Amino acid sequence: MFVDRVNIKVKGGDGGNGIVSMRREKFVPLGGPDGGNGGDGGDVILRADSNRSTLLDLRYNRHINAQNGNIGKPKKMHGRSGEDTVINVPVGIIVKDAESDTIIADLVEHGQEVIVGKGGKGGKGNFAYMSNRYPAPDFAQKGEAAEAHDLIIELKLLADVGLVGYPSVGKSTLLSVVSKARPEIDAYHFTTIVPNLGVTQTNDHRSFTIADLPGLIEGASQGKGLGHQFLRHIERCRVIIHVVDMGAEDGRDPIEDYKIINDELGQYNYNLLKRPQVVVANKMDLDDAQENLKRFKEAYADVEVFETTTLINEGLEGVLYRVADLLETTPYFPIIDNEDQGVVYRFKAEKPDFIVTKISNNRFELTGDKLLKDFRMLNFENESASYHFA
């Protein structure tokens, strides 16, 4: 099942309370306070995983909590911190706050992480408050409450190229011909009910991904048909292939089709009209195709049109070359500017292979997990340095 939108509730772990404790041991007069601090609560973390393609797991697990921190202990011992809860999600998700509908994070790289439920800090024990003024404090601090949020998670497919057009204009056929994807193809409208991804390659070995979206109709940006549900998947595409039924097999006017689909794209997100479009005049083997193409070029004289018959793989080579050329010069269109959002992203720190610490003029301490065969590769001039080796 393809699930690309879910609502979840997340809550980090509460911080553990500090405790009040006094040291009482034989032969230790005036032992004093020894209450330890509470442990920090765990975080709820979303991690982008390229091996996942749907949000199905979150559909049946909508309440996600991290572990609470433990309370402090006597003898100045800290409580254990709560474990983080890490949720693997597909690459390309958008995280929104359900109340304000503002975008919190945009995960577009494998391994990228974002904290969506920050755990609370542990409270201080009475030992932390000991001073000359308070030599024996009889109070401690409670742990902080964790953050809790209602979130909307949306999947926006990461594809270089998006196929748009009315239903049954040949989008799925085009995808099946130029890639190894096998979308459902049949002689009725809305055969495609979920997005399909395929990878294609030109003869000069330039490859890119293509997303076949369910057919659009007039009013798709307001929720008619399936378009509103899946238009989000075209937002990341850098190039749009607009497929037009130039044979007018369903009795529609290709000129009106082209105008209506572009209007729907603009109404859904005006930035979509900034993407370069490659217009494919499909079904050129039909009787009225040439006459309709002539009218189309008169109406849109500045639009480059590629004549194709996708069913027999005719005319598609020029389309692929044109798309590959556009991808080389078209930048990515970010959904949000992460620097302006104040989002806490996390990446796994790379552990150095070796750490060399200078103890004295002729003595060095070497720590690391890998076997080093040639010590001359190390720089002994620094007091302390880290090294990475392939």
Secondary structure, 3 states (H helix, E strand, C coil): CCCCEEEEEEECCCCCCCCCCECCECCECCCCECCCCCCCCCCEEEEEECCCCCCHHHHCCCEEECCCCCCCECCCECCCCCCCEEEEEECCEEEEECCCCCEEEEECCCCCEEEEECCCCCCCCHHHHCCCCCCCCCCCCCCCCCCEEEEEEEECCCCCEEEECCCCCCHHHHHHHHCCCCCCCCCCCCCCCCCEEEEEECCCCCEEEEEECCCCCCCHHHCCCCHHHHHHHHCCCCEEEEEEECCCCCCCCHHHHHHHHHHHHHHHCHHHHHCCEEEEEECCCCCCHHHHHHHHHHHCCCCCEEECEHHHCECHHHHHHHHHHHHHHCCCCCCCCHHHCCCCEECCCCCCCEEEEECCCCCEEEEECCCCCCHHHCCCCCCEEEECCC
